[in-house]
Amino acid sequence: MEQDILPVEPPGCSSDDSSSIQEFIVKAKAALISVGIVRDTVLCNGKEGNKLSGRIVDSDMHDVGRFLNRLLGLPPNIQNRLFELFIKILELMVHNARSEGQFDSGIVDIKANIIELQGSPKTVHVDNLSGASTVLFTFTLDRGLTWEFAKDAFDERQKDGLGSASDGFYESRREWMGRRHYMLALEDISSGMYKIFRPAVGEALREMPLSELKSKYRKISSIEKANEGWKEEYELSAQQCMHGPKCKLGIYCTVGRRLQEVNVLGGLILPVWGTIEKALSKQARQSHKRIRIVRLEATNDNQRIVGLLIPSAAVESVLQDLSWDQAVDER
């Protein structure tokens, strides 16, 4: 804010009206000064006349908790606008970090309706000093929802008398790759938003407002049509991503795919961390270059695994480098 240039449009402002943005910046600076976030302020002269300048001390620079607590001392209007600006900038930074493969979300829980281990775990490296093994686990994930599950959920809501008039099955208004997509929408009584369930990926993380639901989808009056569309999408998504059979990433694209293969390296990790990191750095896609720690639990035997997620496209390279590493250790 010191440079009066913001990476996002401030709340309540328009990019077409620069004066509204400058007015917000002036008010925001004054507010941040009033609660001690910005300190050592001076009134600039010359070209910067009538502009406040200051600094954020080092101890406050990375203390998000302190920043948010200070915001609570502001009047509600500017407090809400500053918090919304903070969220917008945070979302932009996360989006950019994800795009560049630099986003680190800590240990990620992998969840699906069905998580099953394929075959027996494969030992891919044995430490010469401790004798401990590094093991590759390969899981099959099924994220989808069957028609029977979706229909039962809808019927149960109707039977309990908790449903709204907009509850039901929907199809997309626009076609995507030559076909429409289907979903079940059920109103969340507490929030007034709609929980979304899809045949390929199950329950969506984000609830949808009614206005968006009606603008992008239309309600299906025929239960037979909903049944047919749901089952078709459920079957197609087993082996195909949402981009269709001509997707340039082929089998490695998992967007909208119901069945996924997940590879996790577990067991002894630290001694081979550098080898794994080097192997991943060779990958073409940025999202495949970053080491991610994941946690998942098999639904058939409740076995819990914590380890490093290895993208399917990188498995061969990682295993090859580990075998070379093993050969060097044994010399």
C-alpha positions in Angstrom: 0.0 0.0 0.0 3.1 2.2 0.4 3.3 2.4 -3.4 -0.4 3.1 -3.8 -0.5 0.2 -6.3 -2.6 -2.8 -5.3 -2.5 -6.3 -7.0 -6.3 -6.6 -6.7 -9.3 -4.3 -6.9 -10.1 -3.0 -3.4 -13.6 -3.8 -2.1 -16.2 -1.2 -2.9 -14.0 0.3 -5.7 -14.0 0.1 -9.4 -11.0 -0.2 -11.7 -12.7 2.3 -14.0 -12.7 4.9 -11.2 -9.1 5.5 -10.0 -10.3 8.2 -7.6 -12.4 5.6 -5.6 -9.3 3.5 -5.3 -7.1 6.4 -4.1 -9.8 7.4 -1.6 -9.8 3.9 -0.2 -6.0 3.8 0.1 -6.0 7.1 2.0 -8.7 5.8 4.4 -6.9 2.5 4.7 -3.6 4.1 5.5 -5.2 6.3 8.2 -6.9 3.3 9.7 -3.7 1.2 9.8 -1.8 4.1 11.4 -4.6 4.5 14.0 -4.2 1.0 15.3 -0.4 0.9 15.2 0.1 -1.4 12.2 1.9 1.4 10.2 4.3 3.4 12.4 6.8 6.3 12.1 4.5 8.2 9.8 5.5 11.4 8.1 3.6 13.8 5.8 5.3 13.9 2.4 6.1 17.2 0.6 6.6 18.1 -3.0 5.1 15.7 -5.5 4.0 13.5 -2.7 2.3 16.3 -0.8 -0.5 15.5 1.6 0.4 11.8 1.4 1.2 9.8 4.5 4.2 7.6 4.5 5.3 5.1 7.2 6.6 1.6 7.8 5.7 -1.7 9.4 8.3 -2.8 11.9 10.0 -6.2 11.3 8.3 -7.9 14.3 4.9 -7.1 12.8 5.8 -7.9 9.1 5.0 -11.6 9.2 2.7 -11.7 12.2 -0.7 -12.3 10.6 -2.4 -12.9 14.0 -1.3 -9.6 15.3 -2.4 -7.9 12.1 -5.9 -9.4 12.3 -6.2 -8.5 16.0 -5.3 -4.9 15.3 -8.0 -4.8 12.6 -10.6 -5.6 15.3 -9.9 -2.2 16.8 -11.2 -0.4 13.7 -14.8 0.8 12.9 -16.8 -2.1 11.2 -16.9 -0.5 7.7 -13.2 0.0 7.2 -12.4 -3.1 9.2 -14.5 -5.3 6.8 -13.1 -3.6 3.7 -9.5 -4.2 4.9 -10.2 -7.8 5.8 -11.8 -8.4 2.4 -8.7 -6.8 0.7 -6.5 -9.1 2.8 -8.4 -12.2 1.7 -8.4 -11.1 -2.0 -4.6 -10.7 -1.9 -4.1 -13.9 0.0 -6.2 -15.8 -2.6 -4.2 -14.2 -5.4 -0.9 -15.2 -3.8 -2.1 -18.8 -3.3 -3.3 -19.0 -6.9 0.0 -17.8 -8.2 2.0 -20.1 -5.9 -0.1 -23.1 -7.1 0.4 -22.1 -10.7 4.2 -21.9 -10.2 4.3 -25.1 -8.2 5.5 -23.3 -5.1 2.5 -23.7 -2.8 3.1 -25.6 0.4 0.0 -26.5 2.3 1.8 -28.7 4.8 0.5 -32.3 5.2 -2.5 -32.8 2.8 -5.2 -35.3 3.6 -6.2 -37.2 0.6 -9.9 -38.2 0.8 -12.2 -40.2 -1.4 -15.2 -42.4 -1.0 -13.0 -45.5 -1.7 -9.3 -45.7 -1.2 -7.8 -49.1 -1.8 -4.2 -50.3 -1.9 -3.1 -51.9 -5.2 -1.2 -55.1 -4.5 1.6 -55.2 -2.0 3.8 -52.3 -1.2 7.1 -52.3 -3.2 10.4 -51.8 -1.4 12.4 -49.3 -3.6 15.4 -48.5 -1.4 17.1 -50.0 1.7 19.4 -47.9 3.9 22.7 -49.7 4.3 23.3 -48.3 7.8 19.9 -49.0 9.4 18.5 -51.6 7.2 15.2 -49.6 7.0 13.3 -49.5 3.8 11.7 -46.9 1.6 8.4 -48.3 0.3 6.2 -47.3 -2.6 2.4 -47.6 -2.0 0.1 -47.4 -4.9 -3.6 -46.6 -4.2 -6.7 -46.4 -6.3 -9.1 -43.6 -5.4 -12.7 -43.5 -6.3 -14.1 -40.0 -5.6 -17.4 -40.5 -7.3 -21.0 -41.0 -6.1 -23.3 -43.6 -7.6 -26.8 -42.8 -8.8 -28.2 -44.9 -6.0 -26.4 -42.8 -3.3 -27.4 -39.5 -4.9 -31.1 -40.6 -5.3 -31.2 -41.9 -1.7 -29.8 -38.6 -0.4 -32.4 -36.6 -2.3 -35.3 -38.9 -1.3 -34.2 -38.7 2.4 -34.2 -34.9 2.3 -37.7 -34.9 0.8 -39.0 -37.4 3.2 -37.8 -35.4 6.2 -39.5 -32.3 4.9 -36.2 -30.4 5.1 -35.8 -29.7 1.4 -36.4 -26.5 -0.5 -38.1 -26.0 -3.8 -34.7 -25.6 -5.5 -33.4 -28.9 -4.2 -32.9 -31.5 -6.9 -30.9 -32.7 -9.9 -29.5 -30.2 -12.4 -27.7 -30.2 -15.7 -25.3 -27.6 -17.0 -26.8 -25.0 -19.3 -23.7 -25.1 -21.5 -22.0 -28.2 -23.0 -18.4 -28.9 -22.2 -16.5 -31.0 -24.6 -19.7 -32.0 -26.3 -21.7 -33.1 -23.3 -23.5 -31.6 -20.3 -22.7 -32.2 -16.7 -25.0 -33.3 -14.0 -25.2 -32.7 -10.3 -27.4 -32.8 -7.2 -28.0 -29.6 -5.2 -29.3 -29.6 -1.6 -29.8 -26.5 0.4 -27.8 -26.1 3.6 -30.4 -24.8 6.0 -27.8 -23.0 8.2 -26.1 -21.0 5.4 -28.8 -20.8 2.7 -26.2 -22.0 0.2 -26.3 -25.2 -1.7 -24.2 -28.3 -1.2 -23.2 -29.7 -4.6 -22.7 -33.4 -5.4 -21.3 -34.6 -8.7 -21.1 -38.1 -10.1 -17.4 -37.9 -10.8 -15.9 -36.1 -7.8 -18.5 -36.4 -5.0 -19.3 -33.5 -2.7 -17.8 -30.2 -3.7 -15.8 -28.3 -1.2 -17.5 -25.0 -2.1 -21.1 -24.4 -1.5 -23.0 -22.6 -4.3 -25.4 -19.6 -3.9 -28.8 -20.0 -5.6 -28.1 -17.2 -8.1 -25.0 -19.0 -9.4 -26.8 -22.4 -9.4 -29.7 -21.0 -11.6 -27.4 -19.1 -13.9 -25.1 -22.0 -14.7 -27.5 -25.0 -14.4 -31.1 -25.8 -15.0 -33.2 -28.1 -12.9 -34.2 -31.5 -14.4 -37.9 -32.3 -14.0 -37.5 -35.9 -15.3 -36.0 -38.3 -12.8 -35.3 -40.7 -15.7 -33.3 -38.1 -17.5 -31.3 -37.3 -14.3 -30.7 -41.0 -13.8 -29.4 -41.5 -17.4 -27.2 -38.4 -17.4 -25.8 -39.2 -13.9 -24.9 -42.8 -14.8 -23.3 -41.8 -18.1 -21.1 -39.2 -16.5 -20.2 -41.7 -13.7 -19.0 -44.3 -16.2 -17.2 -41.9 -18.5 -15.3 -40.3 -15.6 -13.8 -43.6 -14.6 -11.1 -43.4 -17.2 -11.4 -40.0 -18.7 -10.8 -36.5 -17.4 -13.2 -33.6 -18.0 -11.1 -32.4 -21.0 -12.2 -35.5 -23.0 -10.2 -38.2 -24.8 -8.0 -35.7 -26.6 -6.6 -34.1 -23.5 -2.9 -33.2 -24.1 -1.9 -34.6 -20.7 -3.5 -38.0 -21.4 -3.6 -40.4 -18.6 -1.8 -38.0 -16.3 -4.7 -35.5 -16.2 -6.9 -36.1 -13.2 -9.2 -33.1 -13.5 -12.8 -34.4 -13.1 -11.6 -38.0 -13.3 -13.4 -40.3 -10.9 -10.8 -43.0 -10.6 -7.3 -41.9 -9.8 -4.0 -43.7 -9.1 -2.0 -42.2 -6.3 1.6 -43.2 -5.5 3.0 -42.5 -2.0 6.6 -43.1 -0.8 6.6 -44.2 2.8 9.0 -45.7 5.3 12.5 -44.3 5.6 12.4 -40.9 3.7 15.0 -38.5 5.0 18.1 -40.3 3.7 16.7 -40.3 0.1 14.9 -36.9 0.3 17.6 -35.3 -1.9 17.4 -38.0 -4.5 13.6 -37.7 -4.7 13.8 -33.9 -4.9 16.3 -34.1 -7.7 14.1 -36.6 -9.7 11.0 -34.4 -9.3 12.9 -31.3 -10.4 13.2 -32.9 -13.9 9.5 -33.0 -14.4 8.0 -30.8 -17.1 5.0 -29.6 -15.2 5.6 -27.1 -12.3 3.0 -28.8 -10.1 5.0 -32.1 -10.3 8.2 -30.6 -9.2 7.3 -29.8 -5.6 7.6 -32.4 -2.8 4.2 -32.8 -1.0 3.6 -34.7 2.2 0.2 -36.5 2.2 -1.8 -38.6 4.6 -4.5 -41.1 3.6 -6.4 -44.0 5.1 -7.4 -47.1 3.1 -11.1 -47.7 3.3 -10.9 -51.4 3.1 -8.5 -52.1 6.0 -8.1 -48.6 7.7 -4.4 -48.7 7.1 -3.0 -45.2 7.5 0.0 -44.0 5.4 1.9 -40.7 5.7 4.5 -40.1 3.0 5.6 -38.2 -0.1 3.2 -37.9 -3.0 4.8 -39.0 -6.2 3.0 -37.8 -9.4 2.3 -40.8 -11.7 4.3 -39.1 -14.5 7.3 -38.9 -12.1 7.3 -42.5 -10.7 9.6 -44.0 -13.3 12.2 -41.2 -12.9 12.1 -41.3 -9.0 12.5 -45.1 -9.0 15.3 -45.0 -11.4 17.2 -42.4 -9.4 16.6 -44.4 -6.2 18.0 -47.5 -7.8 21.1 -45.6 -8.9 21.4 -44.2 -5.3 21.1 -47.8 -3.9 23.8 -49.0 -6.3 26.2 -46.3 -5.2 25.6 -47.1 -1.6 26.4 -50.7 -2.1 29.8 -50.1 -3.7 
